[in-house]
Amino acid sequence: VGESVGESVGESVGESVGESVGESVGESVGESGFSVEKTSNGTNIRRQKVLSLVRDNPSVSASEIGLILNVSARTIERDFDWLKERGYLMREGADFGGKWIILKEFEPK
């Protein structure tokens, strides 16, 4: 009898804990600061800042930009990839000692 009571109590506690955790996580996800600020043309503002920093210093690294913008170097590397894929930016030379070249600017719609 003790085992079955323990099992049923454990199941109901587990269900209610799972539900409340799921609800609170769902509520806080939108408030966590992970939203991406965009301009009127849908461009990520951080990517515009990346281009601006590259314009000021074509030899700037992802690590340096990450420190300035308070994001990881990997995030900036993904931004570089996004900008290269869409023809905004290209790399000339080696990873070390090379430089970034801006091919086009973001245009407002």
LUMRO-274666 format. One record per residue (C-alpha): residue number from 0; residue in one letter; x negated, z negated, y. Coordinates in steps of 0.1 Angstrom, whole numbers, always signed. Layout:
<atoms>
<atom><n>NUM</n><res>A</res><u>X</u><w>Z</w><v>Y</v></atom>
...
</atoms>
This chain:
<atoms>
<atom><n>0</n><res>V</res><u>+0</u><w>+0</w><v>+0</v></atom>
<atom><n>1</n><res>G</res><u>-28</u><w>-9</w><v>+24</v></atom>
<atom><n>2</n><res>E</res><u>-45</u><w>+24</w><v>+19</v></atom>
<atom><n>3</n><res>S</res><u>-14</u><w>+45</w><v>+26</v></atom>
<atom><n>4</n><res>V</res><u>-6</u><w>+25</w><v>+57</v></atom>
<atom><n>5</n><res>G</res><u>-42</u><w>+29</w><v>+69</v></atom>
<atom><n>6</n><res>E</res><u>-41</u><w>+67</w><v>+62</v></atom>
<atom><n>7</n><res>S</res><u>-8</u><w>+72</w><v>+81</v></atom>
<atom><n>8</n><res>V</res><u>-20</u><w>+51</w><v>+111</v></atom>
<atom><n>9</n><res>G</res><u>-52</u><w>+70</w><v>+111</v></atom>
<atom><n>10</n><res>E</res><u>-34</u><w>+103</w><v>+110</v></atom>
<atom><n>11</n><res>S</res><u>-10</u><w>+95</w><v>+139</v></atom>
<atom><n>12</n><res>V</res><u>-39</u><w>+80</w><v>+160</v></atom>
<atom><n>13</n><res>G</res><u>-60</u><w>+111</w><v>+153</v></atom>
<atom><n>14</n><res>E</res><u>-31</u><w>+134</w><v>+163</v></atom>
<atom><n>15</n><res>S</res><u>-24</u><w>+116</w><v>+196</v></atom>
<atom><n>16</n><res>V</res><u>-60</u><w>+113</w><v>+205</v></atom>
<atom><n>17</n><res>G</res><u>-65</u><w>+150</w><v>+199</v></atom>
<atom><n>18</n><res>E</res><u>-35</u><w>+159</w><v>+220</v></atom>
<atom><n>19</n><res>S</res><u>-45</u><w>+137</w><v>+249</v></atom>
<atom><n>20</n><res>V</res><u>-81</u><w>+150</w><v>+249</v></atom>
<atom><n>21</n><res>G</res><u>-69</u><w>+186</w><v>+247</v></atom>
<atom><n>22</n><res>E</res><u>-45</u><w>+180</w><v>+277</v></atom>
<atom><n>23</n><res>S</res><u>-71</u><w>+163</w><v>+299</v></atom>
<atom><n>24</n><res>V</res><u>-97</u><w>+190</w><v>+291</v></atom>
<atom><n>25</n><res>G</res><u>-73</u><w>+217</w><v>+299</v></atom>
<atom><n>26</n><res>E</res><u>-64</u><w>+201</w><v>+332</v></atom>
<atom><n>27</n><res>S</res><u>-100</u><w>+196</w><v>+343</v></atom>
<atom><n>28</n><res>V</res><u>-113</u><w>+230</w><v>+334</v></atom>
<atom><n>29</n><res>G</res><u>-99</u><w>+246</w><v>+365</v></atom>
<atom><n>30</n><res>E</res><u>-113</u><w>+218</w><v>+386</v></atom>
<atom><n>31</n><res>S</res><u>-148</u><w>+217</w><v>+372</v></atom>
<atom><n>32</n><res>G</res><u>-164</u><w>+240</w><v>+398</v></atom>
<atom><n>33</n><res>F</res><u>-168</u><w>+269</w><v>+374</v></atom>
<atom><n>34</n><res>S</res><u>-147</u><w>+292</w><v>+394</v></atom>
<atom><n>35</n><res>V</res><u>-165</u><w>+322</w><v>+408</v></atom>
<atom><n>36</n><res>E</res><u>-161</u><w>+327</w><v>+445</v></atom>
<atom><n>37</n><res>K</res><u>-153</u><w>+363</w><v>+453</v></atom>
<atom><n>38</n><res>T</res><u>-151</u><w>+385</w><v>+484</v></atom>
<atom><n>39</n><res>S</res><u>-121</u><w>+406</w><v>+494</v></atom>
<atom><n>40</n><res>N</res><u>-135</u><w>+435</w><v>+473</v></atom>
<atom><n>41</n><res>G</res><u>-139</u><w>+413</w><v>+442</v></atom>
<atom><n>42</n><res>T</res><u>-176</u><w>+410</w><v>+444</v></atom>
<atom><n>43</n><res>N</res><u>-192</u><w>+378</w><v>+433</v></atom>
<atom><n>44</n><res>I</res><u>-206</u><w>+361</w><v>+465</v></atom>
<atom><n>45</n><res>R</res><u>-236</u><w>+347</w><v>+446</v></atom>
<atom><n>46</n><res>R</res><u>-246</u><w>+383</w><v>+437</v></atom>
<atom><n>47</n><res>Q</res><u>-244</u><w>+392</w><v>+474</v></atom>
<atom><n>48</n><res>K</res><u>-267</u><w>+362</w><v>+481</v></atom>
<atom><n>49</n><res>V</res><u>-291</u><w>+374</w><v>+454</v></atom>
<atom><n>50</n><res>L</res><u>-293</u><w>+408</w><v>+470</v></atom>
<atom><n>51</n><res>S</res><u>-299</u><w>+392</w><v>+504</v></atom>
<atom><n>52</n><res>L</res><u>-327</u><w>+371</w><v>+490</v></atom>
<atom><n>53</n><res>V</res><u>-343</u><w>+401</w><v>+473</v></atom>
<atom><n>54</n><res>R</res><u>-340</u><w>+420</w><v>+506</v></atom>
<atom><n>55</n><res>D</res><u>-359</u><w>+392</w><v>+523</v></atom>
<atom><n>56</n><res>N</res><u>-386</u><w>+389</w><v>+495</v></atom>
<atom><n>57</n><res>P</res><u>-387</u><w>+418</w><v>+470</v></atom>
<atom><n>58</n><res>S</res><u>-411</u><w>+399</w><v>+448</v></atom>
<atom><n>59</n><res>V</res><u>-388</u><w>+369</w><v>+445</v></atom>
<atom><n>60</n><res>S</res><u>-382</u><w>+356</w><v>+409</v></atom>
<atom><n>61</n><res>A</res><u>-351</u><w>+345</w><v>+391</v></atom>
<atom><n>62</n><res>S</res><u>-364</u><w>+310</w><v>+390</v></atom>
<atom><n>63</n><res>E</res><u>-370</u><w>+309</w><v>+428</v></atom>
<atom><n>64</n><res>I</res><u>-335</u><w>+323</w><v>+435</v></atom>
<atom><n>65</n><res>G</res><u>-320</u><w>+299</w><v>+410</v></atom>
<atom><n>66</n><res>L</res><u>-336</u><w>+270</w><v>+429</v></atom>
<atom><n>67</n><res>I</res><u>-323</u><w>+282</w><v>+462</v></atom>
<atom><n>68</n><res>L</res><u>-287</u><w>+288</w><v>+449</v></atom>
<atom><n>69</n><res>N</res><u>-287</u><w>+258</w><v>+427</v></atom>
<atom><n>70</n><res>V</res><u>-280</u><w>+277</w><v>+395</v></atom>
<atom><n>71</n><res>S</res><u>-302</u><w>+283</w><v>+364</v></atom>
<atom><n>72</n><res>A</res><u>-328</u><w>+311</w><v>+363</v></atom>
<atom><n>73</n><res>R</res><u>-308</u><w>+325</w><v>+333</v></atom>
<atom><n>74</n><res>T</res><u>-277</u><w>+328</w><v>+355</v></atom>
<atom><n>75</n><res>I</res><u>-298</u><w>+348</w><v>+381</v></atom>
<atom><n>76</n><res>E</res><u>-312</u><w>+370</w><v>+353</v></atom>
<atom><n>77</n><res>R</res><u>-276</u><w>+378</w><v>+343</v></atom>
<atom><n>78</n><res>D</res><u>-269</u><w>+386</w><v>+379</v></atom>
<atom><n>79</n><res>F</res><u>-299</u><w>+409</w><v>+380</v></atom>
<atom><n>80</n><res>D</res><u>-286</u><w>+426</w><v>+348</v></atom>
<atom><n>81</n><res>W</res><u>-252</u><w>+431</w><v>+364</v></atom>
<atom><n>82</n><res>L</res><u>-267</u><w>+444</w><v>+396</v></atom>
<atom><n>83</n><res>K</res><u>-290</u><w>+468</w><v>+377</v></atom>
<atom><n>84</n><res>E</res><u>-262</u><w>+481</w><v>+354</v></atom>
<atom><n>85</n><res>R</res><u>-241</u><w>+490</w><v>+385</v></atom>
<atom><n>86</n><res>G</res><u>-269</u><w>+507</w><v>+404</v></atom>
<atom><n>87</n><res>Y</res><u>-274</u><w>+481</w><v>+431</v></atom>
<atom><n>88</n><res>L</res><u>-309</u><w>+470</w><v>+421</v></atom>
<atom><n>89</n><res>M</res><u>-339</u><w>+482</w><v>+401</v></atom>
<atom><n>90</n><res>R</res><u>-372</u><w>+467</w><v>+391</v></atom>
<atom><n>91</n><res>E</res><u>-405</u><w>+485</w><v>+400</v></atom>
<atom><n>92</n><res>G</res><u>-436</u><w>+473</w><v>+381</v></atom>
<atom><n>93</n><res>A</res><u>-441</u><w>+445</w><v>+357</v></atom>
<atom><n>94</n><res>D</res><u>-421</u><w>+413</w><v>+355</v></atom>
<atom><n>95</n><res>F</res><u>-451</u><w>+395</w><v>+371</v></atom>
<atom><n>96</n><res>G</res><u>-464</u><w>+413</w><v>+401</v></atom>
<atom><n>97</n><res>G</res><u>-436</u><w>+439</w><v>+404</v></atom>
<atom><n>98</n><res>K</res><u>-409</u><w>+440</w><v>+430</v></atom>
<atom><n>99</n><res>W</res><u>-372</u><w>+445</w><v>+433</v></atom>
<atom><n>100</n><res>I</res><u>-357</u><w>+476</w><v>+451</v></atom>
<atom><n>101</n><res>I</res><u>-322</u><w>+476</w><v>+465</v></atom>
<atom><n>102</n><res>L</res><u>-306</u><w>+509</w><v>+457</v></atom>
<atom><n>103</n><res>K</res><u>-273</u><w>+502</w><v>+475</v></atom>
<atom><n>104</n><res>E</res><u>-254</u><w>+475</w><v>+493</v></atom>
<atom><n>105</n><res>F</res><u>-220</u><w>+461</w><v>+484</v></atom>
<atom><n>106</n><res>E</res><u>-194</u><w>+480</w><v>+504</v></atom>
<atom><n>107</n><res>P</res><u>-162</u><w>+463</w><v>+516</v></atom>
<atom><n>108</n><res>K</res><u>-130</u><w>+479</w><v>+504</v></atom>
</atoms>
